[in-house]
Amino acid sequence: MIFSVKAKNENIIRLARKIGYRISEFDTQRQEYNLVCPVGGRYYPRFHIYLKRDGKTKNLCFNLHLDHKKPSYKGAAHAHSGEYEGKLIEVEVKRIETILA
């Protein structure tokens, strides 16, 4: 699910910690952070966010989904069992928006 939040001049690392996520990597080509938050104490399932600042508005743009398991074959970094909408995703979006309000 894609959503955006009005940006405050906040450090992305602190912001990630504030919402309970950790930065797993930064894509220099896309200028995009890759954040993860395990659900239930293990690495999977996990909430996964691609986060970047909008070039014009400077708002934070989130692309959130739930990874149910790791990719099932080599070289398939993005081929996994993922959930992109639904009640769990909506609840997580609302939680993030509330924290950052």
TASUL-V134044 format. One record per run of one state. SS is the DSSP state (H for helix, E for strand, L for the rest). FROM is the first residue (numbers start at 1). TO is the last residue. Records with the same first field share a line. If there is no record, write none. Layout:
SS = FROM-TO  FROM-TO
This chain:
L = 1-1  6-11  19-21  28-31  39-45  54-59  68-81  84-86  101-101
E = 2-5  22-27  32-38  46-53  60-67  82-83
H = 12-18  87-100
